[in-house]
Amino acid sequence: MPVVRADHLYKVFGRQSKAAVERLADGSHRDTIADLDVTAAVIDVSFEVQPGEIFVVMGLSGSGKSTLIRMLNGLLDSTAGTVEIDGVDITALSHKNLLKLRSEKISMVFQHFALLPHRTVLENAAYGLELRGMPRAERFAKAKETLGLVGLDGWEDKLPHQLSGGMQQRVGLARALAADTDIILMDEAFSALDPLIRRDMQTQLLELQATLGKTIIFITHDLNEAMRLGDRICVLRDGRVAQIGEAAEILNAPANEYVERFVEDVDRSRVLTAAEAVAAGVAVDASAPQVSSDTLVADLYTSVSTADRLRVVSAEGEVLGMVTRESVLASLARDENEEIAK
């Protein structure tokens, strides 16, 4: 059973929103309904998110991704369609029951940290538990534990302004983890960070996810970030879904010209893995060095150049085939192949 399910969601701002939905459902582009004086942010969006999955929603500014994530926790009502959390239709809940579900099942990490400036790091991390009514000693113990998970041991008594941007975002992540909800929504959570800090936060999120197994819906406009983090990616364009799939699927089989143009500048070596680089028709050599199927092509090339060919093995121990220098280059299929080969 999916943890989160969006079914034909629409969000249209304006008095004639219902009339707008009717026209949009018939296939009209949102630019063609200007006569209704409405803004169509989310149009006929459907998807399911499975337990423990990182589901990335990405798109350019104005694509509807931030509106969508606020619909998933009930901060914005839908104009049409439904959102289910663990099988419960939140669009049908009373305000009181929605608040209860949100506090128990959903945490959110914001782009601009959303820390309380006059509260300490520990108090900020414990804030969600305070709202839930947890006793002080218990919530502080839980918050201290999660601060340790994100590398902020010893910073509990500092104020937010005494921390770097990356550290402040770690506090936001610790607050979400302390709430101990199954679902974490992350709205452009790393976008305000410098590139190196941003990559460190991505790495930390993946490491935490490997241990905690949360269900994460991550919003971003950065395709490389989406490709690195997402188990699956939903590409939005003008409020509609352009494609949903795994990173390799979107790279190798874009659904339309828009997605194809969108992914043309992605560093494929940082997305594709040994599994996607298996050579067709090459017999398995049991004596060849072994490599994990999830090894990135970027980390594979030196090894395959030295050993000539490598045996690719899945996490379950199944031999998937062989990779060769030629199959690695073919998997990249880009003009930079010769430069990479150097």
N, C-alpha and C positions, 0 to 999 in steps of 0.2 A: 504494500500500500504506500503511495507517495506521501511524504510528509507535507509537502506544499503542492497545491494544484490550482492553477489559474485556468478558468474556462471562459473563453470568448469575452475577455475583459475589454471594456471601453471606459475611457475617462475623457469627457468633453466638458469644458468650462463655458458657461453661457446659458442664457435663458432658454434657448431653443435646442438644448442638448439632445432631447429625445428625437427630434426631427433630424438632427445631424447624424445620430446613430443609424437611423433608417437608411439614410443616403450612403453613409460609409459602409454599411453592411451590404449594400448593393454594388459596392466596388468603387465608389467615388473616392478620389484622392482628397486629402484634407484641404489642399489649396483651392479646390473647386467648390467649396461650400462657404466661401467668404460672405455670401449674401445672408447667411444665417447669423453672422456676428458671433461666432463661437471659436474656441480654440480646442482642437482635437489633439490631445497629448498621447493617449494610448488607444489603439484601434485593433479590436478583434485579436487580442493576445491570448494564446493558450499554451500551457506547458505543464509538466510535472517534474518535481524534484524529489529524488529518492533519498532515503536515510543515509547519512554519512557522505553525501555528495557535495562537491563545490560546484555550484551552478553559477556561471558568470553571465551577466547581462551586459552587453556592450553596444555602444553606438556613439555617434557624434553628438555634439551639443544640439538639443532640440529633438532628439530621437524618441524621448519619452521614458528613458530608463529611470530617472530619479522620481518621476511621477509614479511609475510602476512599483518601485520598491515601497513607496508610502502607501500604496493600495494593499500591499501584501501584509502589512500589520495594522491596517484599518485607520491609519492617520488620514487617508483620503478615502471617501466613499467612491464606489464604482458607479458610473452612469448606467452601465449594463454589464452582465456577466457576474461570475462568482469567484471567490477565493476560498479555498478550503485549507484548513490547518489540521492535520491529523484527522481528516474526514469531517471536520466541523466547518460549516459555511459561516465565515465571520461576517459576511455581508448581511446576515439575518440576525446577528446577535444584538442584544440590548447594549447600551453604552457600558453599563456595569459589568456585564459578562465579557465584553470585549476587553475592558481594562484588565480583568482577571486573567483571561487567556493570554494577553500580551505580556503580563508580568511573569507568568509561569512558563511560557513556551517560547517567547521571542525576545532576543536582545538585539540592540542596534549599535553599530560603530559608525560615527559620522566623519565626514571629510575634515571638518575643522575642530575636531577633538571634543568640543562641547563639554569641557571641564568647568567645574565651579571654581572661580579664581581664588576665593578666600578659604577654600577647604584644602586640606593636605592631600597628598597623593593617596594615602590610605583611605581617607574619608571619601575621596572621589571614587576610588575603586569599590568601596562598600555602599555607594549611594543607592544603587538599585535594590540592594538587600534591605536598606533602611526604609525605602518606600514600601517594601513588602512586609515590614513590621518585625524583622528579625532582631533579636536582642543584640545590644552593642558588642558585647564580647564575642559572640558567635559570628556576627557579620565581619568584625575586624579580623578574626582568625581566618575566615574564608578569603577575605580580600588580600590579606598578607600572603596566603598560599598562592593565589593567582598572580600577584605581583612577582613572586619568585619564578613562576612559569615564564613570564615575559622578560625576565632579566632585570628586575628593578628591586632586588633585595638591597636594603640599606637606604632606600630613597623614600620610605614611607612618610617621613615627617616634613618633606619638602613641599613647597607650594608650586603650582603649575608653572608660574613664570620663571622659576629656577631651573626648569627642564628644557632641553632642546625639543624641537618639533617632533623628532622621532620618538623621544622618551614620552612626550605627552600623548602621542598616539598609542604607545604601549600601555599607558594608563587606561585609555579608552578601551583597548582590547581586554585588559585585565578586568575592567568593570563588566564587560559583556560575559567573560568567562566566569566571573564570580557569581553572576546571576544563575549560572548552571542551567540555562535553557537548552533545549535540543536544537533550536534554530538561531542562527546569528545572521543578521542582515548587515551588510557592509556597503555603505553608499560612498563611492569614490574615496575609500578610507585612506589610501596612500597617495592621493593625487597632490596634496599640499606639501609633500616631502621632497627633498633633494633626491636626485636619481640613485645615488649610492645607498642612502638611508632607505629609500623606497624598496630597493632590491633586498636589503637586509630584512625589512619587514615582510616581504613576500616569502623569503626563506623561512623566517620564524613562523609565519602562518602555516606553511606546509609542514613544518616539523611538529607544531602543535596539533595540527589536524591528523597527522599520522598516529598520534597518541590518543587524542580525545574523540575523534570521529564525529564531530558536529556536522549538522546540515547547514551549509553556508551558501547564502545567495550574495554574490559579490558584484557590485556595479562598477564599471570602469569605461573610460573612453579610449584606453590604451590597449591596442590589440596584442602587443607583445606580453603585457601583463595578463590579459585574458588567456592567451595561449599557454602561459606558464602555470597559471593557477587552476584553470577550469578543468574539471572532469568532462563537462560539456559546456558549450557556449551558445548563448542566444544572441544573435545579431539583430538589432533593431534598426529600422530605417523609416523615418517619418511616422513613427508611432506603431508601425506594423512589424511583425516578425519577418525578417529576410531569410534566416536559416537558423536551425538548431542542430548541433552535432558536436562530436569530439573535435579537438584541434586538428588532428590529421585529416579528418573528413572534410572540414571546412577549407583547409589548405589544398587538398588534392581533388576535391569535388565540390567547388563552390556552386551554390544553387542558382546563381544568376550573375549577370555582368557586374552588378553593384558589389556583391561579395567578392567577386574575382578581383575587382579593382582595389577593394578594401584590403585584401591580404597580400597584394603583390610586393609590398615592401617589408613583409615580415621576415625576420631572420629564421629561415626554415631549420637551420642547424640547431637552433635553440628550442625547437618544438618537436621535430620528428625524432623518433627513437629507433633503436636497432630493429625493433619488430617491423617497422615500416621500410627498413633498408634491406630486408632479407632478399637474397638473390634468387631469381626464379631458375629452376632447373639445375642447381648446383648440389651435387650429392653431399650429404653430411659426412664430415670428417671427424671421427670420434677423438682423434689426437689433437685437433686444433684447440687453441685457447678458447675459453668460455667467456661469454659476456651476457649480462642481464638484458632481457628484452626491453626494459624501460630506460636503458642507457641512452642519453641524448646523442644524436649524431655529432654534435659539436665536441663531445667528449670521446667519441669513437674513432675519429679519423686517424689520429696518431697511432692508436693501437692496431688498426687494420692495415695501415701502411707498413708497420713493422712486422706483423705476423702474416701478411698477405690475405688471410681469411680468418674469420672468427665464427665460433659456434654460438648461436643465439638460444638462450634458455629462458623460459618464462619463470615467474615467481613460484609456480607449482612444480618446477623441474622438468617441464616438457620441452624437448628440443624443437625449436620452430624452424630451424634451417641455418644457412650460412650467410654471412655478410662478407663482401669483397670490396676492394677499393672502388671498382666500377659500380657496384650496386649502391654504395654510399653516395657517389657522385650523381648517379641516376635519380636517387631519392630527393636530392636537392633540386635538380633540374633548373638551375639558375645560371645566369651569366657569370656569377662570381666563382663558379666551380674551379677554374684554373687558379684563381687567387687563393682559394681555400687549400688547394692541393700543394701550394708552395709551402 
